[in-house]
């Protein structure tokens, strides 16, 4: 059986360069990697709160990067992780992967521009 290959090239933005916001939270998280097909981010869960990531916004820190709003997504995975280079600190860390679905032509063009700037 052949290993599954990713359909799109992944890009790793500089820390803090791209943030993802979900519509039920005022907190944003740094995007760890992004492609034409999806993205992932790491977060610390808050007891009693659930991140609903069916619709997200992506915001760039640079003026020329702008942002993408109301992007429909599908949850691909949500797994526990240890922070890189660290041992368990007592706070749970999780990594969530999202698949981008039903992008409009405008959103596709903006995503292309965003990826070209990384």
N, C-alpha and C positions, 0 to 999 in steps of 0.2 A: 504494500500500500504506500503510495506516494504521500509525503507530508503536504499539508495544506499551505499554499502560498498566498501571501497578501496580494490583493488586487491592485492597491494603490501604494505609491511611495509614501513612507512616513517621514515627517519632519519634526525635529525637536527644537522648539523655540527657546530662546534665552529665558532663564527664570524670571518670571514677572512680566514677560513681553505680551503674553496672551492669557486672558482669564475667561473662565466660563461661569455664567450665572444661570441658576435655575429659577423658574418663575415663582417658586414658593419659598425662596430664601433671599435675604439681602446680602449674604456672604458670597464672595466669588472665590474660585480656586484656580491656581495656576494650571494651565494645560501642560501636560507632560509630553505628549506627542499628538500629532494631528495629520490627517490625510484628507483626500477628497471624499473618502468613505466614512470617516469617523474620527474620534479623538478619545483621549483618556486623561483623567485627572486624579490626583490623590487628595483625600480629605480625612478629617477627624470627625467621626459621627458624634452627634449631640443626642444624649439620652432623650427618648420620647419624640424626636423629630425624624422625619423621613425625607430624603431628598427625592423629589419628583422630577425626573429628568426627561419627560416626554417632549418638553419645549425648552430650549435654551437660548441664551444670547452669548456671543463670543465678542469680547472687547479687547482691542489692541492698545498697548500703552503709548504707541507712537501716533502722532497726529495723522500721518499719512496712511496708517493702517485701518483706521475707522473701526467698524464693528458690524457684525451680522446679528440680526434680531429675529426672534420667533422661528427658530430652526427646529423642525420636527425631528425627533430622535427615537431610537429604540435601544433599550438596555441590552448590552451584549454580555457583560460580566460585572460583578462587584465582589472583589476578593480582599481578604486581609493581607496586609504587607508589613514588613519591617522597614523603617526609614533606612535609606542607603547609608552604609557605613556605621550603623548604630545597632545597639542591642535593644531589647524590649524596654521601653521607658515607662510603661504603665498606662499610656494612652493608646487606644486602638487607632490604627491607621488603615485606611481602605483605599483601594484603587478601583475606579469605575471606568468602564469602557462603553462608549456610546456609538451607535451607527447612525449616520446622518441619513434621513429619508425625506423624499419629496421636496428637494430644494427647488426653489423657483429659479428662473434664468438669471435674475438679478442676484440672488444669493450665490449661485454657482460662479458668476463673474466676480463677485466680491471675495469669495473663498479663493479663487484662482489668484487674485491680486494679493491677498493675505499670505498665501503660501509662497508666492514669488518673493515676498519681502522678508521671509525667514532666512 
